[in-house]
Amino acid sequence: MSEDIRLSFEFFPAKTDVGRQKLDKVRDELALLKPEFYSVTYGAGGSTRDNTKKIISDYSSAGFAVAPHLSFGGDDIDTIKQLISEYKAAGVNRIVALRGDMPSGMGGSSQLVYANELVAFIREHFGNHFHLEVAAYPEIHPEAKTFSDDIRYLKGKFDAGANSAITQYFFNPDAYFYFMEQCQKAGITQPIYPGIMPILNYQNLARFSSSCGAEIPRWLRKALENYADDEVSLRAFGVDMISELSATLLDNGAPGLHFYTMNQTDPTATIVRNLGLDPAAG
């Protein structure tokens, strides 16, 4: 496989000191795989903003390339501008710009700021300092009315100044390939990196997939149900299946992979090594 393949790993903010220590250990272990960057999520309406900011600041100070997730949520322009300024001062040069979700209970009391507007805002105030990642949805965003609408919204993010996109995870490679064909027809030339979700627990995966619009194919559901009471076998099956999916994506032109690590070293590290992408292996 090409040495130009980009790997990136996503974390969510740990809430406790013990959780932070565990996450630092995972970070150091995954660093052996030479990722382009680590991204750190940002809860609904910025609900994990302080935790995200601290992790980003600490990791950047330690010499790691990091990308905070960012959305307006319930925050005003000045708050977001100050936060971005702090990221810039901390040496951060990449942001994952999202629409984000409103905090629970806010309802329509605050105006929703879409990702293309956030991208345009960052470009207006910070020029080209940041490499801006945005979200893409091979199986269509849950709120999109049509597939073509979703492609149009993605193009709007790129037209506003985004550099590249990371997809929602999926388990059907044909969904990504068809999506890429439609993006190319729409004039999108920027790289779109597949999001990869290792399989750790079937019930959690099914619940989260239902809420975010990621399809679990029937054959995969049935296979995973066979391991309902055998987590070791489920994870082993998941590593093999996701390794095969990832290889198919890379062999057919995907520019890299973005792993939703769930703050764990394995199985992400095992999948990367199965793909022959471990620098230590030569």
C-alpha distance (Angstrom), angle and dihedral (degrees) to the residues before:
residue distance angle dihedral
M1 . . .
S2 3.79 . .
E3 3.78 119.9 .
D4 3.81 86.7 -136.9
I5 3.81 92.2 73.8
R6 3.81 109.8 124.4
L7 3.78 119.7 -139.0
S8 3.79 123.8 -168.8
F9 3.79 131.6 172.8
E10 3.79 128.0 -148.5
F11 3.81 126.4 -146.6
F12 3.78 133.1 -177.8
P13 3.83 118.4 -138.9
A14 3.78 115.2 -89.6
K15 3.80 112.9 -129.8
T16 3.80 100.5 -153.4
D17 3.80 137.2 46.7
V18 3.80 89.7 -112.6
G19 3.78 90.3 51.0
R20 3.80 90.4 49.4
Q21 3.79 91.6 51.9
K22 3.81 90.7 50.6
L23 3.79 91.0 48.2
D24 3.80 91.8 50.2
K25 3.82 88.2 53.9
V26 3.81 91.0 50.7
R27 3.80 89.8 48.1
D28 3.80 91.5 53.0
E29 3.80 92.8 46.9
L30 3.80 93.4 49.2
A31 3.82 90.4 45.6
L32 3.81 86.8 74.5
L33 3.82 86.6 70.4
K34 3.84 91.4 59.9
P35 3.82 100.4 -126.7
E36 3.79 119.1 -165.9
F37 3.80 88.5 -127.9
Y38 3.78 146.9 -28.5
S39 3.79 118.1 -118.6
V40 3.81 123.2 -152.9
T41 3.80 121.1 -154.6
Y42 3.77 127.7 -125.8
G43 3.81 119.3 -144.6
A44 3.79 127.1 -125.3
G45 3.77 109.7 -57.0
G46 3.80 90.7 -2.2
S47 3.80 91.9 -60.6
T48 3.82 90.9 154.0
R49 3.81 94.6 37.3
D50 3.81 97.4 122.8
N51 3.80 93.7 46.1
T52 3.80 90.9 46.1
K53 3.80 91.9 48.8
K54 3.81 93.1 49.5
I55 3.80 93.2 49.6
I56 3.79 91.7 46.8
S57 3.80 92.2 48.4
D58 3.81 93.9 46.5
Y59 3.80 94.5 46.3
S60 3.79 93.4 45.6
S61 3.81 90.6 49.8
A62 3.81 88.5 51.4
G63 3.80 90.2 55.7
F64 3.80 100.7 -101.9
A65 3.81 121.7 136.7
V66 3.80 106.7 -120.5
A67 3.79 138.3 178.0
P68 3.81 120.4 -160.5
H69 3.78 118.1 -148.5
L70 3.78 109.6 -125.1
S71 3.79 138.4 -171.8
F72 3.78 134.6 157.8
G73 3.80 95.6 -123.9
G74 3.81 106.5 154.9
D75 3.81 94.8 -21.1
D76 3.79 125.4 109.9
I77 3.80 127.1 -125.2
D78 3.80 95.6 -98.2
T79 3.82 93.0 51.7
I80 3.80 92.9 50.9
K81 3.79 92.8 43.9
Q82 3.80 90.5 52.1
L83 3.81 91.3 48.5
I84 3.81 92.0 51.1
S85 3.81 89.9 47.7
E86 3.80 89.3 53.9
Y87 3.80 90.5 50.6
K88 3.79 90.6 50.8
A89 3.80 91.4 49.3
A90 3.82 89.2 50.6
G91 3.80 90.5 58.4
V92 3.80 97.1 -103.0
N93 3.80 113.8 149.6
R94 3.80 102.4 171.8
I95 3.82 131.9 63.9
V96 3.80 132.5 -178.5
A97 3.82 101.2 -139.8
L98 3.80 114.7 -155.8
R99 3.76 140.6 169.0
G100 3.76 88.5 -130.4
D101 3.79 128.7 -170.9
M102 3.76 127.2 -77.3
P103 3.81 115.8 -111.3
S104 3.77 114.8 -96.3
G105 3.79 111.9 -87.5
M106 3.80 97.1 21.6
G107 3.78 94.1 97.9
G108 3.79 110.5 166.8
S109 3.80 95.3 -21.7
S110 3.79 92.2 106.1
Q111 3.79 129.1 45.7
L112 3.79 114.9 -110.4
V113 3.80 113.3 -123.5
Y114 3.79 112.7 -152.2
A115 3.79 123.9 -139.2
N116 3.80 94.3 -109.2
E117 3.81 88.7 55.3
L118 3.81 91.1 50.0
V119 3.81 90.5 49.2
A120 3.82 90.8 50.0
F121 3.84 90.1 47.2
I122 3.81 92.2 53.2
R123 3.80 92.2 46.8
E124 3.82 91.0 48.7
H125 3.78 94.9 52.2
F126 3.81 103.6 28.2
G127 3.78 104.5 27.3
N128 3.79 114.3 -153.4
H129 3.80 96.7 -26.8
F130 3.80 92.6 112.5
H131 3.78 130.5 57.6
L132 3.81 100.4 -137.6
E133 3.78 121.5 -146.3
V134 3.81 120.2 -168.3
A135 3.80 134.7 -172.7
A136 3.81 125.8 -96.9
Y137 3.80 130.1 -171.1
P138 3.84 118.3 -149.9
E139 3.82 89.9 -177.2
I140 3.82 93.2 43.0
H141 3.79 127.1 -95.3
P142 3.83 110.1 -82.3
E143 3.82 90.7 -118.3
A144 3.82 97.5 44.6
K145 3.80 115.0 111.4
T146 3.80 95.8 -151.0
F147 3.78 139.9 7.2
S148 3.80 91.2 -114.3
D149 3.81 90.6 52.2
D150 3.78 89.8 54.5
I151 3.80 92.0 50.5
R152 3.80 89.3 48.9
Y153 3.80 91.6 52.0
L154 3.80 90.5 50.6
K155 3.79 91.1 50.3
G156 3.81 88.3 51.3
K157 3.81 89.3 58.6
F158 3.79 91.1 52.1
D159 3.79 92.2 44.7
A160 3.82 87.7 53.9
G161 3.80 90.3 56.8
A162 3.82 110.4 -83.2
N163 3.80 115.4 151.2
S164 3.79 102.1 -156.7
A165 3.79 143.4 -13.2
I166 3.79 138.3 -127.1
T167 3.79 118.1 -151.1
Q168 3.74 132.1 -134.2
Y169 3.79 107.7 -104.1
F170 3.80 119.0 -91.1
F171 3.79 138.1 174.6
N172 3.80 100.7 -148.5
P173 3.83 111.4 78.1
D174 3.80 91.3 -164.1
A175 3.81 88.4 65.2
Y176 3.81 89.5 60.4
F177 3.81 94.2 44.2
Y178 3.80 93.2 49.8
F179 3.80 90.2 45.1
M180 3.80 90.8 52.7
E181 3.81 91.0 50.0
Q182 3.79 90.5 53.4
C183 3.81 91.8 46.3
Q184 3.79 90.5 53.2
K185 3.81 91.0 49.4
A186 3.82 88.2 52.3
G187 3.80 90.7 54.7
I188 3.80 97.9 -103.6
T189 3.80 109.4 148.2
Q190 3.80 101.4 162.7
P191 3.84 118.3 107.0
I192 3.80 118.3 -92.8
Y193 3.79 114.7 -159.1
P194 3.82 120.1 -152.9
G195 3.79 115.9 -120.6
I196 3.80 111.4 -132.0
M197 3.79 122.8 -155.6
P198 3.82 116.0 -164.8
I199 3.81 112.4 -143.4
L200 3.80 110.4 -115.7
N201 3.81 105.8 148.3
Y202 3.78 127.1 10.2
Q203 3.81 98.5 -149.1
N204 3.79 93.6 50.2
L205 3.79 91.4 45.0
A206 3.81 92.5 50.4
R207 3.79 92.8 48.5
F208 3.80 94.8 47.7
S209 3.80 93.5 43.1
S210 3.78 90.6 54.0
S211 3.80 91.8 54.5
C212 3.81 97.8 44.3
G213 3.80 98.9 41.0
A214 3.80 98.3 -113.1
E215 3.79 110.6 145.9
I216 3.78 120.6 -133.4
P217 3.84 103.7 -157.6
R218 3.79 114.9 -124.6
W219 3.81 93.0 -115.3
L220 3.79 90.3 54.0
R221 3.80 93.3 47.1
K222 3.80 90.4 52.7
A223 3.79 91.7 47.0
L224 3.79 92.7 49.9
E225 3.80 92.3 46.2
N226 3.81 87.4 61.4
Y227 3.80 88.6 65.8
A228 3.81 97.3 45.3
D229 3.81 92.2 124.9
D230 3.80 98.1 30.6
E231 3.80 110.3 70.0
V232 3.81 94.0 172.2
S233 3.80 92.7 56.4
L234 3.82 91.7 42.0
R235 3.80 91.4 54.8
A236 3.81 92.1 46.1
F237 3.81 90.4 51.0
G238 3.81 89.6 46.0
V239 3.80 93.2 52.2
D240 3.81 91.4 51.8
M241 3.79 93.5 45.3
I242 3.82 95.8 46.2
S243 3.80 91.3 43.9
E244 3.80 89.2 55.4
L245 3.81 91.8 46.2
S246 3.80 91.5 49.4
A247 3.80 92.7 48.2
T248 3.80 90.7 50.7
L249 3.80 90.8 51.6
L250 3.80 94.3 48.7
D251 3.80 93.9 43.1
N252 3.80 88.9 55.3
G253 3.77 98.2 50.0
A254 3.80 109.3 -81.0
P255 3.83 106.0 153.3
G256 3.80 94.6 -138.4
L257 3.79 144.7 -45.1
H258 3.81 134.3 -91.3
F259 3.81 111.9 -156.0
Y260 3.79 123.4 -151.0
T261 3.82 91.9 -147.7
M262 3.81 98.1 -176.5
N263 3.83 84.8 -139.9
Q264 3.81 92.1 -68.4
T265 3.78 130.9 117.4
D266 3.79 95.2 -146.0
P267 2.97 135.4 83.0
T268 3.83 90.9 20.2
A269 3.80 92.8 59.8
T270 3.80 92.1 47.2
I271 3.80 92.2 50.8
V272 3.81 91.9 49.3
R273 3.80 90.3 50.2
N274 3.80 91.3 47.1
L275 3.79 86.7 57.4
G276 3.80 91.4 54.7
L277 3.80 92.1 -115.3
D278 3.81 98.6 123.2
P279 3.83 106.8 117.3
A280 3.80 90.1 -153.9
A281 3.80 89.7 62.7
G282 3.79 91.1 58.8
